[in-house]
Amino acid sequence: KRNRKIYNVFFVGRLVPDKDPIFFLKNCISLSKKMRFNIGIVGKGSCYDMVKSMSTNQKNIKIYGFVENGLKKLSRKVDVICITSKYDGTPNVLGEAVSYKIPCLAPKNVGLSNLILLNGKGGYLYKPNSDSDFKKKLSSILINYKKAIKKSEQAYKELDRFDYNNTLKKLEHSINEIL
């Protein structure tokens, strides 16, 4: 990742109410009136039409629709990834973003966000459903992008906690003990 004059902030995932792309877009549009950045949305779902209508006449928003392996294909364009799920066990896109060393913003105490982002040492956590906290944390990432990169590198270094032996092998062992 490199410093840019204008950063690209992305939402990647299903455009459905529980992933809350409307929260993402509403807050990004509001914040983009105070600071310049581009907004990217990758995905399809029941909220697609609403996202599309909210994006009308917004020059800094690009909607990609569904893209197979979206984060992999667009990782060079993505400067920040935002997770806005209301509830989610394991947000796969969060782990994937960390594997590309992309700075992440995710809701605190939703699924494994705290664990993956090292309780804020490996990324940014905002208070769920808080417009002000989301915008405050996102602006902090954009203003202090080098710090955000350092955090993402820290989260990346800790990804080995989720490797084959630490996850599947331990799960297999636990299941075998039960049987």
VMD Tcl script that builds the backbone (N, CA, C; Angstrom):
set m [mol new atoms 537]
animate dup $m
set s [atomselect $m all]
$s set {name element resname resid chain x y z} {
  {N N LYS 1 A 0.845 -1.188 0.000}
  {CA C LYS 1 A 0.000 0.000 0.000}
  {C C LYS 1 A 0.881 1.239 0.000}
  {N N ARG 2 A 0.388 2.259 -0.626}
  {CA C ARG 2 A 1.171 3.487 -0.716}
  {C C ARG 2 A 0.311 4.684 -0.362}
  {N N ASN 3 A 0.971 5.752 -0.031}
  {CA C ASN 3 A 0.243 6.981 0.245}
  {C C ASN 3 A -0.269 7.556 -1.058}
  {N N ARG 4 A -1.507 7.991 -1.054}
  {CA C ARG 4 A -2.130 8.611 -2.221}
  {C C ARG 4 A -2.689 9.954 -1.796}
  {N N LYS 5 A -3.019 10.753 -2.770}
  {CA C LYS 5 A -3.691 12.013 -2.454}
  {C C LYS 5 A -5.156 11.754 -2.137}
  {N N ILE 6 A -5.743 10.821 -2.886}
  {CA C ILE 6 A -7.142 10.455 -2.659}
  {C C ILE 6 A -7.205 8.947 -2.462}
  {N N TYR 7 A -7.700 8.528 -1.296}
  {CA C TYR 7 A -7.767 7.108 -0.975}
  {C C TYR 7 A -9.087 6.496 -1.449}
  {N N ASN 8 A -9.071 5.174 -1.579}
  {CA C ASN 8 A -10.234 4.416 -2.004}
  {C C ASN 8 A -10.748 3.580 -0.832}
  {N N VAL 9 A -11.948 3.885 -0.381}
  {CA C VAL 9 A -12.578 3.207 0.746}
  {C C VAL 9 A -13.637 2.265 0.177}
  {N N PHE 10 A -13.552 0.983 0.548}
  {CA C PHE 10 A -14.408 -0.033 -0.061}
  {C C PHE 10 A -15.291 -0.766 0.937}
  {N N PHE 11 A -16.433 -1.180 0.418}
  {CA C PHE 11 A -17.311 -2.166 1.036}
  {C C PHE 11 A -17.316 -3.339 0.072}
  {N N VAL 12 A -17.003 -4.525 0.574}
  {CA C VAL 12 A -17.018 -5.729 -0.257}
  {C C VAL 12 A -17.866 -6.772 0.458}
  {N N GLY 13 A -18.939 -7.192 -0.176}
  {CA C GLY 13 A -19.788 -8.206 0.433}
  {C C GLY 13 A -21.185 -8.194 -0.153}
  {N N ARG 14 A -22.013 -9.056 0.394}
  {CA C ARG 14 A -23.400 -9.103 -0.053}
  {C C ARG 14 A -24.101 -7.811 0.350}
  {N N LEU 15 A -24.860 -7.255 -0.558}
  {CA C LEU 15 A -25.597 -6.030 -0.275}
  {C C LEU 15 A -26.962 -6.406 0.301}
  {N N VAL 16 A -26.941 -6.795 1.567}
  {CA C VAL 16 A -28.144 -7.241 2.277}
  {C C VAL 16 A -28.217 -6.508 3.618}
  {N N PRO 17 A -29.420 -6.419 4.206}
  {CA C PRO 17 A -29.570 -5.654 5.450}
  {C C PRO 17 A -28.613 -6.051 6.577}
  {N N ASP 18 A -28.335 -7.340 6.777}
  {CA C ASP 18 A -27.469 -7.704 7.907}
  {C C ASP 18 A -26.014 -7.298 7.695}
  {N N LYS 19 A -25.584 -7.080 6.459}
  {CA C LYS 19 A -24.228 -6.567 6.190}
  {C C LYS 19 A -24.207 -5.038 6.229}
  {N N ASP 20 A -25.369 -4.427 6.141}
  {CA C ASP 20 A -25.599 -2.984 6.292}
  {C C ASP 20 A -24.776 -2.076 5.364}
  {N N PRO 21 A -24.857 -2.307 4.054}
  {CA C PRO 21 A -24.162 -1.411 3.127}
  {C C PRO 21 A -24.741 0.000 3.139}
  {N N ILE 22 A -25.990 0.146 3.567}
  {CA C ILE 22 A -26.616 1.473 3.635}
  {C C ILE 22 A -25.915 2.318 4.702}
  {N N PHE 23 A -25.633 1.718 5.860}
  {CA C PHE 23 A -24.880 2.401 6.919}
  {C C PHE 23 A -23.530 2.865 6.381}
  {N N PHE 24 A -22.834 1.962 5.686}
  {CA C PHE 24 A -21.535 2.288 5.095}
  {C C PHE 24 A -21.645 3.481 4.147}
  {N N LEU 25 A -22.565 3.388 3.198}
  {CA C LEU 25 A -22.672 4.409 2.163}
  {C C LEU 25 A -23.131 5.747 2.730}
  {N N LYS 26 A -24.128 5.713 3.596}
  {CA C LYS 26 A -24.645 6.947 4.208}
  {C C LYS 26 A -23.524 7.699 4.932}
  {N N ASN 27 A -22.731 6.978 5.720}
  {CA C ASN 27 A -21.665 7.619 6.491}
  {C C ASN 27 A -20.498 8.053 5.614}
  {N N CYS 28 A -20.190 7.275 4.594}
  {CA C CYS 28 A -19.107 7.673 3.688}
  {C C CYS 28 A -19.486 8.910 2.887}
  {N N ILE 29 A -20.725 8.973 2.428}
  {CA C ILE 29 A -21.177 10.166 1.688}
  {C C ILE 29 A -21.094 11.384 2.593}
  {N N SER 30 A -21.551 11.249 3.820}
  {CA C SER 30 A -21.503 12.352 4.778}
  {C C SER 30 A -20.064 12.813 5.032}
  {N N LEU 31 A -19.171 11.851 5.281}
  {CA C LEU 31 A -17.774 12.193 5.557}
  {C C LEU 31 A -17.072 12.761 4.328}
  {N N SER 32 A -17.452 12.296 3.141}
  {CA C SER 32 A -16.781 12.773 1.919}
  {C C SER 32 A -17.106 14.228 1.608}
  {N N LYS 33 A -18.058 14.801 2.315}
  {CA C LYS 33 A -18.333 16.234 2.164}
  {C C LYS 33 A -17.309 17.068 2.928}
  {N N LYS 34 A -16.602 16.415 3.853}
  {CA C LYS 34 A -15.599 17.106 4.664}
  {C C LYS 34 A -14.171 16.788 4.233}
  {N N MET 35 A -13.975 15.603 3.649}
  {CA C MET 35 A -12.645 15.208 3.177}
  {C C MET 35 A -12.798 14.383 1.908}
  {N N ARG 36 A -11.819 14.488 1.016}
  {CA C ARG 36 A -11.914 13.809 -0.275}
  {C C ARG 36 A -11.427 12.370 -0.197}
  {N N PHE 37 A -12.245 11.457 -0.688}
  {CA C PHE 37 A -11.863 10.065 -0.891}
  {C C PHE 37 A -12.886 9.437 -1.822}
  {N N ASN 38 A -12.500 8.338 -2.429}
  {CA C ASN 38 A -13.384 7.609 -3.324}
  {C C ASN 38 A -14.045 6.468 -2.562}
  {N N ILE 39 A -15.239 6.122 -3.004}
  {CA C ILE 39 A -16.015 5.062 -2.365}
  {C C ILE 39 A -16.250 3.967 -3.400}
  {N N GLY 40 A -15.896 2.731 -3.038}
  {CA C GLY 40 A -16.122 1.585 -3.912}
  {C C GLY 40 A -17.021 0.577 -3.239}
  {N N ILE 41 A -17.956 0.030 -4.004}
  {CA C ILE 41 A -18.872 -0.970 -3.460}
  {C C ILE 41 A -18.865 -2.171 -4.389}
  {N N VAL 42 A -18.554 -3.328 -3.809}
  {CA C VAL 42 A -18.505 -4.583 -4.565}
  {C C VAL 42 A -19.531 -5.524 -3.956}
  {N N GLY 43 A -20.488 -5.951 -4.763}
  {CA C GLY 43 A -21.469 -6.907 -4.280}
  {C C GLY 43 A -22.817 -6.740 -4.944}
  {N N LYS 44 A -23.666 -7.679 -4.679}
  {CA C LYS 44 A -25.052 -7.689 -5.156}
  {C C LYS 44 A -25.924 -8.145 -3.999}
  {N N GLY 45 A -27.205 -7.855 -4.091}
  {CA C GLY 45 A -28.130 -8.306 -3.069}
  {C C GLY 45 A -29.350 -7.414 -3.016}
  {N N SER 46 A -30.195 -7.656 -2.034}
  {CA C SER 46 A -31.479 -6.964 -1.943}
  {C C SER 46 A -31.355 -5.454 -1.721}
  {N N CYS 47 A -30.216 -4.968 -1.258}
  {CA C CYS 47 A -30.020 -3.528 -1.049}
  {C C CYS 47 A -29.385 -2.836 -2.257}
  {N N TYR 48 A -29.150 -3.592 -3.325}
  {CA C TYR 48 A -28.443 -3.040 -4.493}
  {C C TYR 48 A -29.146 -1.803 -5.056}
  {N N ASP 49 A -30.458 -1.871 -5.234}
  {CA C ASP 49 A -31.181 -0.731 -5.814}
  {C C ASP 49 A -31.094 0.500 -4.926}
  {N N MET 50 A -31.169 0.313 -3.623}
  {CA C MET 50 A -31.052 1.433 -2.687}
  {C C MET 50 A -29.647 2.038 -2.748}
  {N N VAL 51 A -28.635 1.181 -2.793}
  {CA C VAL 51 A -27.249 1.648 -2.902}
  {C C VAL 51 A -27.080 2.437 -4.200}
  {N N LYS 52 A -27.615 1.917 -5.272}
  {CA C LYS 52 A -27.529 2.567 -6.582}
  {C C LYS 52 A -28.195 3.946 -6.543}
  {N N SER 53 A -29.404 4.009 -5.948}
  {CA C SER 53 A -30.112 5.298 -5.907}
  {C C SER 53 A -29.397 6.308 -5.000}
  {N N MET 54 A -28.796 5.840 -3.902}
  {CA C MET 54 A -28.047 6.746 -3.020}
  {C C MET 54 A -26.792 7.282 -3.702}
  {N N SER 55 A -26.298 6.536 -4.691}
  {CA C SER 55 A -25.055 6.895 -5.365}
  {C C SER 55 A -25.255 7.833 -6.558}
  {N N THR 56 A -26.507 8.038 -6.927}
  {CA C THR 56 A -26.807 8.901 -8.064}
  {C C THR 56 A -26.231 10.290 -7.827}
  {N N ASN 57 A -25.603 10.829 -8.841}
  {CA C ASN 57 A -24.992 12.166 -8.816}
  {C C ASN 57 A -23.803 12.287 -7.858}
  {N N GLN 58 A -23.245 11.170 -7.434}
  {CA C GLN 58 A -22.057 11.176 -6.571}
  {C C GLN 58 A -20.870 10.751 -7.434}
  {N N LYS 59 A -20.004 11.681 -7.762}
  {CA C LYS 59 A -18.892 11.392 -8.671}
  {C C LYS 59 A -17.795 10.541 -8.043}
  {N N ASN 60 A -17.760 10.487 -6.721}
  {CA C ASN 60 A -16.684 9.757 -6.049}
  {C C ASN 60 A -17.081 8.316 -5.691}
  {N N ILE 61 A -18.204 7.836 -6.205}
  {CA C ILE 61 A -18.675 6.486 -5.886}
  {C C ILE 61 A -18.661 5.620 -7.134}
  {N N LYS 62 A -18.088 4.417 -6.973}
  {CA C LYS 62 A -18.116 3.434 -8.054}
  {C C LYS 62 A -18.723 2.151 -7.509}
  {N N ILE 63 A -19.767 1.672 -8.201}
  {CA C ILE 63 A -20.405 0.420 -7.827}
  {C C ILE 63 A -19.981 -0.622 -8.848}
  {N N TYR 64 A -19.323 -1.665 -8.363}
  {CA C TYR 64 A -18.786 -2.703 -9.235}
  {C C TYR 64 A -19.778 -3.838 -9.477}
  {N N GLY 65 A -20.796 -3.954 -8.618}
  {CA C GLY 65 A -21.685 -5.106 -8.701}
  {C C GLY 65 A -20.954 -6.331 -8.181}
  {N N PHE 66 A -21.460 -7.507 -8.523}
  {CA C PHE 66 A -20.806 -8.734 -8.092}
  {C C PHE 66 A -19.538 -8.950 -8.913}
  {N N VAL 67 A -18.441 -9.216 -8.241}
  {CA C VAL 67 A -17.168 -9.530 -8.886}
  {C C VAL 67 A -16.650 -10.810 -8.247}
  {N N GLU 68 A -16.486 -11.849 -9.046}
  {CA C GLU 68 A -15.933 -13.116 -8.541}
  {C C GLU 68 A -14.548 -12.828 -7.963}
  {N N ASN 69 A -14.283 -13.281 -6.747}
  {CA C ASN 69 A -13.011 -13.009 -6.056}
  {C C ASN 69 A -12.718 -11.503 -6.047}
  {N N GLY 70 A -13.730 -10.728 -5.684}
  {CA C GLY 70 A -13.657 -9.270 -5.751}
  {C C GLY 70 A -12.476 -8.641 -5.060}
  {N N LEU 71 A -12.213 -9.033 -3.834}
  {CA C LEU 71 A -11.107 -8.413 -3.099}
  {C C LEU 71 A -9.770 -8.785 -3.720}
  {N N LYS 72 A -9.653 -10.015 -4.166}
  {CA C LYS 72 A -8.416 -10.452 -4.818}
  {C C LYS 72 A -8.162 -9.634 -6.085}
  {N N LYS 73 A -9.189 -9.456 -6.894}
  {CA C LYS 73 A -9.044 -8.728 -8.157}
  {C C LYS 73 A -8.837 -7.230 -7.954}
  {N N LEU 74 A -9.425 -6.680 -6.915}
  {CA C LEU 74 A -9.379 -5.230 -6.707}
  {C C LEU 74 A -8.420 -4.796 -5.596}
  {N N SER 75 A -7.671 -5.725 -5.023}
  {CA C SER 75 A -6.863 -5.411 -3.835}
  {C C SER 75 A -5.900 -4.242 -4.042}
  {N N ARG 76 A -5.401 -4.054 -5.238}
  {CA C ARG 76 A -4.481 -2.931 -5.479}
  {C C ARG 76 A -5.188 -1.579 -5.437}
  {N N LYS 77 A -6.484 -1.572 -5.691}
  {CA C LYS 77 A -7.263 -0.329 -5.647}
  {C C LYS 77 A -7.761 -0.009 -4.252}
  {N N VAL 78 A -7.916 -1.036 -3.415}
  {CA C VAL 78 A -8.529 -0.868 -2.089}
  {C C VAL 78 A -7.495 -0.347 -1.097}
  {N N ASP 79 A -7.762 0.836 -0.541}
  {CA C ASP 79 A -6.876 1.400 0.474}
  {C C ASP 79 A -7.406 1.145 1.881}
  {N N VAL 80 A -8.718 1.070 2.016}
  {CA C VAL 80 A -9.363 0.806 3.305}
  {C C VAL 80 A -10.571 -0.083 3.032}
  {N N ILE 81 A -10.775 -1.072 3.874}
  {CA C ILE 81 A -11.971 -1.912 3.773}
  {C C ILE 81 A -12.812 -1.670 5.019}
  {N N CYS 82 A -14.104 -1.508 4.822}
  {CA C CYS 82 A -15.014 -1.288 5.940}
  {C C CYS 82 A -15.993 -2.447 6.041}
  {N N ILE 83 A -16.082 -3.002 7.214}
  {CA C ILE 83 A -17.045 -4.046 7.521}
  {C C ILE 83 A -18.137 -3.365 8.344}
  {N N THR 84 A -19.385 -3.547 7.948}
  {CA C THR 84 A -20.473 -2.885 8.677}
  {C C THR 84 A -21.555 -3.874 9.093}
  {N N SER 85 A -21.201 -5.142 9.199}
  {CA C SER 85 A -22.179 -6.170 9.567}
  {C C SER 85 A -22.789 -5.890 10.930}
  {N N LYS 86 A -24.094 -6.118 11.017}
  {CA C LYS 86 A -24.780 -5.981 12.304}
  {C C LYS 86 A -24.449 -7.165 13.198}
  {N N TYR 87 A -24.287 -8.331 12.582}
  {CA C TYR 87 A -23.854 -9.543 13.269}
  {C C TYR 87 A -23.231 -10.433 12.220}
  {N N ASP 88 A -22.193 -11.110 12.592}
  {CA C ASP 88 A -21.473 -11.959 11.647}
  {C C ASP 88 A -20.527 -12.826 12.456}
  {N N GLY 89 A -20.592 -14.115 12.262}
  {CA C GLY 89 A -19.703 -15.009 13.004}
  {C C GLY 89 A -18.252 -14.742 12.658}
  {N N THR 90 A -17.907 -15.004 11.428}
  {CA C THR 90 A -16.551 -14.784 10.949}
  {C C THR 90 A -16.639 -14.035 9.632}
  {N N PRO 91 A -16.425 -12.734 9.646}
  {CA C PRO 91 A -16.473 -11.993 8.385}
  {C C PRO 91 A -15.277 -12.369 7.504}
  {N N ASN 92 A -15.514 -13.229 6.518}
  {CA C ASN 92 A -14.434 -13.720 5.666}
  {C C ASN 92 A -13.671 -12.595 4.989}
  {N N VAL 93 A -14.387 -11.558 4.566}
  {CA C VAL 93 A -13.730 -10.463 3.862}
  {C C VAL 93 A -12.729 -9.750 4.784}
  {N N LEU 94 A -12.970 -9.769 6.078}
  {CA C LEU 94 A -12.033 -9.145 7.024}
  {C C LEU 94 A -10.714 -9.906 7.049}
  {N N GLY 95 A -10.784 -11.222 7.166}
  {CA C GLY 95 A -9.558 -12.033 7.138}
  {C C GLY 95 A -8.842 -11.909 5.807}
  {N N GLU 96 A -9.615 -11.865 4.742}
  {CA C GLU 96 A -9.024 -11.721 3.409}
  {C C GLU 96 A -8.329 -10.370 3.269}
  {N N ALA 97 A -8.962 -9.307 3.750}
  {CA C ALA 97 A -8.348 -7.972 3.685}
  {C C ALA 97 A -7.055 -7.927 4.495}
  {N N VAL 98 A -7.062 -8.547 5.665}
  {CA C VAL 98 A -5.846 -8.591 6.488}
  {C C VAL 98 A -4.740 -9.334 5.738}
  {N N SER 99 A -5.109 -10.392 5.016}
  {CA C SER 99 A -4.092 -11.145 4.269}
  {C C SER 99 A -3.463 -10.323 3.144}
  {N N TYR 100 A -4.154 -9.269 2.696}
  {CA C TYR 100 A -3.595 -8.349 1.690}
  {C C TYR 100 A -2.989 -7.103 2.331}
  {N N LYS 101 A -2.957 -7.079 3.661}
  {CA C LYS 101 A -2.429 -5.947 4.435}
  {C C LYS 101 A -3.190 -4.653 4.153}
  {N N ILE 102 A -4.491 -4.770 3.975}
  {CA C ILE 102 A -5.346 -3.607 3.747}
  {C C ILE 102 A -5.862 -3.121 5.108}
  {N N PRO 103 A -5.706 -1.848 5.418}
  {CA C PRO 103 A -6.267 -1.327 6.669}
  {C C PRO 103 A -7.769 -1.582 6.751}
  {N N CYS 104 A -8.215 -2.000 7.947}
  {CA C CYS 104 A -9.600 -2.416 8.137}
  {C C CYS 104 A -10.291 -1.619 9.239}
  {N N LEU 105 A -11.568 -1.366 9.000}
  {CA C LEU 105 A -12.452 -0.753 9.983}
  {C C LEU 105 A -13.636 -1.702 10.146}
  {N N ALA 106 A -13.890 -2.144 11.366}
  {CA C ALA 106 A -14.947 -3.122 11.614}
  {C C ALA 106 A -15.660 -2.792 12.925}
  {N N PRO 107 A -16.894 -3.283 13.071}
  {CA C PRO 107 A -17.626 -3.019 14.318}
  {C C PRO 107 A -17.049 -3.814 15.487}
  {N N LYS 108 A -16.930 -3.143 16.603}
  {CA C LYS 108 A -16.417 -3.753 17.833}
  {C C LYS 108 A -17.393 -4.814 18.323}
  {N N ASN 109 A -16.857 -5.938 18.769}
  {CA C ASN 109 A -17.630 -7.030 19.365}
  {C C ASN 109 A -18.654 -7.664 18.420}
  {N N VAL 110 A -18.419 -7.593 17.130}
  {CA C VAL 110 A -19.287 -8.275 16.165}
  {C C VAL 110 A -18.475 -9.400 15.553}
  {N N GLY 111 A -18.906 -10.631 15.799}
  {CA C GLY 111 A -18.174 -11.783 15.287}
  {C C GLY 111 A -16.755 -11.800 15.823}
  {N N LEU 112 A -15.836 -12.130 14.952}
  {CA C LEU 112 A -14.424 -12.230 15.342}
  {C C LEU 112 A -13.620 -10.963 15.036}
  {N N SER 113 A -14.292 -9.844 14.823}
  {CA C SER 113 A -13.585 -8.603 14.476}
  {C C SER 113 A -12.514 -8.242 15.503}
  {N N ASN 114 A -12.857 -8.302 16.786}
  {CA C ASN 114 A -11.877 -7.954 17.824}
  {C C ASN 114 A -10.669 -8.883 17.772}
  {N N LEU 115 A -10.931 -10.168 17.588}
  {CA C LEU 115 A -9.856 -11.158 17.555}
  {C C LEU 115 A -8.949 -10.941 16.342}
  {N N ILE 116 A -9.545 -10.810 15.177}
  {CA C ILE 116 A -8.763 -10.652 13.941}
  {C C ILE 116 A -7.985 -9.336 13.944}
  {N N LEU 117 A -8.601 -8.275 14.468}
  {CA C LEU 117 A -7.943 -6.963 14.487}
  {C C LEU 117 A -7.225 -6.688 15.808}
  {N N LEU 118 A -6.963 -7.737 16.567}
  {CA C LEU 118 A -6.145 -7.657 17.783}
  {C C LEU 118 A -6.644 -6.578 18.747}
  {N N ASN 119 A -7.957 -6.528 18.924}
  {CA C ASN 119 A -8.592 -5.533 19.808}
  {C C ASN 119 A -8.193 -4.097 19.476}
  {N N GLY 120 A -7.997 -3.833 18.202}
  {CA C GLY 120 A -7.667 -2.483 17.754}
  {C C GLY 120 A -6.192 -2.264 17.466}
  {N N LYS 121 A -5.334 -3.193 17.837}
  {CA C LYS 121 A -3.899 -3.044 17.556}
  {C C LYS 121 A -3.572 -3.401 16.113}
  {N N GLY 122 A -4.467 -4.145 15.462}
  {CA C GLY 122 A -4.239 -4.565 14.082}
  {C C GLY 122 A -5.212 -3.936 13.104}
  {N N GLY 123 A -6.007 -3.003 13.588}
  {CA C GLY 123 A -6.989 -2.337 12.748}
  {C C GLY 123 A -7.830 -1.416 13.598}
  {N N TYR 124 A -8.939 -0.988 13.066}
  {CA C TYR 124 A -9.778 -0.009 13.744}
  {C C TYR 124 A -11.142 -0.617 14.036}
  {N N LEU 125 A -11.613 -0.405 15.255}
  {CA C LEU 125 A -12.911 -0.913 15.688}
  {C C LEU 125 A -13.791 0.274 16.077}
  {N N TYR 126 A -15.012 0.281 15.578}
  {CA C TYR 126 A -15.947 1.357 15.919}
  {C C TYR 126 A -17.143 0.783 16.678}
  {N N LYS 127 A -17.804 1.643 17.409}
  {CA C LYS 127 A -18.983 1.238 18.151}
  {C C LYS 127 A -20.100 0.924 17.154}
  {N N PRO 128 A -20.657 -0.306 17.197}
  {CA C PRO 128 A -21.698 -0.680 16.233}
  {C C PRO 128 A -22.856 0.320 16.197}
  {N N ASN 129 A -23.350 0.586 15.001}
  {CA C ASN 129 A -24.483 1.489 14.757}
  {C C ASN 129 A -24.208 2.942 15.127}
  {N N SER 130 A -22.967 3.290 15.375}
  {CA C SER 130 A -22.632 4.668 15.730}
  {C C SER 130 A -22.077 5.392 14.509}
  {N N ASP 131 A -22.898 6.245 13.932}
  {CA C ASP 131 A -22.456 7.026 12.773}
  {C C ASP 131 A -21.221 7.851 13.117}
  {N N SER 132 A -21.269 8.524 14.262}
  {CA C SER 132 A -20.168 9.418 14.630}
  {C C SER 132 A -18.865 8.653 14.855}
  {N N ASP 133 A -18.925 7.501 15.507}
  {CA C ASP 133 A -17.703 6.736 15.762}
  {C C ASP 133 A -17.148 6.146 14.466}
  {N N PHE 134 A -18.033 5.664 13.595}
  {CA C PHE 134 A -17.598 5.145 12.291}
  {C C PHE 134 A -16.847 6.237 11.522}
  {N N LYS 135 A -17.440 7.419 11.416}
  {CA C LYS 135 A -16.826 8.515 10.659}
  {C C LYS 135 A -15.525 8.990 11.322}
  {N N LYS 136 A -15.510 9.024 12.644}
  {CA C LYS 136 A -14.305 9.432 13.377}
  {C C LYS 136 A -13.154 8.466 13.088}
  {N N LYS 137 A -13.437 7.155 13.147}
  {CA C LYS 137 A -12.390 6.155 12.911}
  {C C LYS 137 A -11.956 6.154 11.441}
  {N N LEU 138 A -12.900 6.284 10.526}
  {CA C LEU 138 A -12.542 6.309 9.103}
  {C C LEU 138 A -11.699 7.539 8.785}
  {N N SER 139 A -12.063 8.685 9.314}
  {CA C SER 139 A -11.253 9.878 9.056}
  {C C SER 139 A -9.867 9.735 9.676}
  {N N SER 140 A -9.766 9.087 10.828}
  {CA C SER 140 A -8.470 8.836 11.454}
  {C C SER 140 A -7.584 7.976 10.551}
  {N N ILE 141 A -8.177 6.946 9.939}
  {CA C ILE 141 A -7.416 6.103 9.011}
  {C C ILE 141 A -6.907 6.937 7.838}
  {N N LEU 142 A -7.781 7.741 7.257}
  {CA C LEU 142 A -7.411 8.518 6.066}
  {C C LEU 142 A -6.385 9.604 6.375}
  {N N ILE 143 A -6.490 10.206 7.547}
  {CA C ILE 143 A -5.543 11.262 7.926}
  {C C ILE 143 A -4.192 10.679 8.323}
  {N N ASN 144 A -4.204 9.528 9.009}
  {CA C ASN 144 A -2.976 8.886 9.493}
  {C C ASN 144 A -2.767 7.559 8.785}
  {N N TYR 145 A -2.699 7.592 7.459}
  {CA C TYR 145 A -2.678 6.348 6.698}
  {C C TYR 145 A -1.446 5.491 6.987}
  {N N LYS 146 A -0.305 6.115 7.251}
  {CA C LYS 146 A 0.896 5.329 7.574}
  {C C LYS 146 A 0.688 4.516 8.854}
  {N N LYS 147 A 0.022 5.093 9.823}
  {CA C LYS 147 A -0.293 4.379 11.063}
  {C C LYS 147 A -1.248 3.219 10.763}
  {N N ALA 148 A -2.216 3.452 9.891}
  {CA C ALA 148 A -3.165 2.401 9.513}
  {C C ALA 148 A -2.441 1.240 8.839}
  {N N ILE 149 A -1.452 1.550 8.018}
  {CA C ILE 149 A -0.657 0.512 7.352}
  {C C ILE 149 A 0.102 -0.302 8.395}
  {N N LYS 150 A 0.691 0.365 9.367}
  {CA C LYS 150 A 1.428 -0.344 10.429}
  {C C LYS 150 A 0.496 -1.292 11.190}
  {N N LYS 151 A -0.706 -0.834 11.477}
  {CA C LYS 151 A -1.676 -1.694 12.165}
  {C C LYS 151 A -2.025 -2.903 11.306}
  {N N SER 152 A -2.233 -2.680 10.003}
  {CA C SER 152 A -2.599 -3.795 9.126}
  {C C SER 152 A -1.454 -4.802 9.017}
  {N N GLU 153 A -0.221 -4.309 9.053}
  {CA C GLU 153 A 0.928 -5.224 9.033}
  {C C GLU 153 A 0.995 -6.042 10.314}
  {N N GLN 154 A 0.623 -5.439 11.426}
  {CA C GLN 154 A 0.601 -6.166 12.705}
  {C C GLN 154 A -0.447 -7.276 12.655}
  {N N ALA 155 A -1.632 -6.974 12.140}
  {CA C ALA 155 A -2.684 -7.988 12.023}
  {C C ALA 155 A -2.235 -9.114 11.089}
  {N N TYR 156 A -1.547 -8.744 10.020}
  {CA C TYR 156 A -1.052 -9.731 9.058}
  {C C TYR 156 A -0.076 -10.704 9.728}
  {N N LYS 157 A 0.825 -10.158 10.550}
  {CA C LYS 157 A 1.815 -11.005 11.237}
  {C C LYS 157 A 1.151 -12.023 12.161}
  {N N GLU 158 A -0.022 -11.698 12.657}
  {CA C GLU 158 A -0.717 -12.576 13.601}
  {C C GLU 158 A -1.680 -13.555 12.919}
  {N N LEU 159 A -1.774 -13.510 11.616}
  {CA C LEU 159 A -2.704 -14.396 10.899}
  {C C LEU 159 A -2.384 -15.881 11.068}
  {N N ASP 160 A -1.139 -16.199 11.359}
  {CA C ASP 160 A -0.779 -17.613 11.492}
  {C C ASP 160 A -1.528 -18.292 12.649}
  {N N ARG 161 A -2.155 -17.498 13.514}
  {CA C ARG 161 A -2.989 -18.080 14.573}
  {C C ARG 161 A -4.152 -18.865 13.982}
  {N N PHE 162 A -4.497 -18.578 12.729}
  {CA C PHE 162 A -5.636 -19.215 12.081}
  {C C PHE 162 A -5.204 -20.216 11.015}
  {N N ASP 163 A -3.976 -20.726 11.112}
  {CA C ASP 163 A -3.513 -21.673 10.089}
  {C C ASP 163 A -4.161 -23.055 10.293}
  {N N TYR 164 A -3.829 -23.953 9.420}
  {CA C TYR 164 A -4.411 -25.300 9.389}
  {C C TYR 164 A -4.294 -26.015 10.740}
  {N N ASN 165 A -3.108 -25.999 11.330}
  {CA C ASN 165 A -2.893 -26.714 12.592}
  {C C ASN 165 A -3.616 -26.060 13.769}
  {N N ASN 166 A -3.714 -24.751 13.749}
  {CA C ASN 166 A -4.356 -24.048 14.862}
  {C C ASN 166 A -5.875 -23.995 14.764}
  {N N THR 167 A -6.419 -24.355 13.635}
  {CA C THR 167 A -7.874 -24.308 13.503}
  {C C THR 167 A -8.448 -25.683 13.192}
  {N N LEU 168 A -8.256 -26.151 11.994}
  {CA C LEU 168 A -8.884 -27.407 11.580}
  {C C LEU 168 A -8.379 -28.610 12.364}
  {N N LYS 169 A -7.096 -28.685 12.607}
  {CA C LYS 169 A -6.546 -29.831 13.354}
  {C C LYS 169 A -7.079 -29.853 14.792}
  {N N LYS 170 A -7.145 -28.686 15.444}
  {CA C LYS 170 A -7.674 -28.632 16.810}
  {C C LYS 170 A -9.158 -28.969 16.827}
  {N N LEU 171 A -9.886 -28.510 15.821}
  {CA C LEU 171 A -11.305 -28.826 15.727}
  {C C LEU 171 A -11.509 -30.326 15.502}
  {N N GLU 172 A -10.724 -30.892 14.616}
  {CA C GLU 172 A -10.799 -32.326 14.346}
  {C C GLU 172 A -10.491 -33.124 15.617}
  {N N HIS 173 A -9.473 -32.698 16.347}
  {CA C HIS 173 A -9.110 -33.371 17.597}
  {C C HIS 173 A -10.261 -33.297 18.599}
  {N N SER 174 A -10.877 -32.126 18.724}
  {CA C SER 174 A -11.996 -31.965 19.658}
  {C C SER 174 A -13.180 -32.842 19.285}
  {N N ILE 175 A -13.477 -32.916 18.011}
  {CA C ILE 175 A -14.581 -33.760 17.541}
  {C C ILE 175 A -14.290 -35.229 17.821}
  {N N ASN 176 A -13.053 -35.648 17.579}
  {CA C ASN 176 A -12.682 -37.037 17.834}
  {C C ASN 176 A -12.766 -37.397 19.315}
  {N N GLU 177 A -12.492 -36.430 20.179}
  {CA C GLU 177 A -12.616 -36.678 21.617}
  {C C GLU 177 A -14.069 -36.877 22.025}
  {N N ILE 178 A -14.976 -36.184 21.388}
  {CA C ILE 178 A -16.397 -36.303 21.668}
  {C C ILE 178 A -16.924 -37.649 21.192}
  {N N LEU 179 A -16.478 -38.070 20.021}
  {CA C LEU 179 A -16.927 -39.337 19.453}
  {C C LEU 179 A -16.252 -40.458 20.177}
}
mol reanalyze $m
mol bondsrecalc $m
mol representation Tube
mol addrep $m
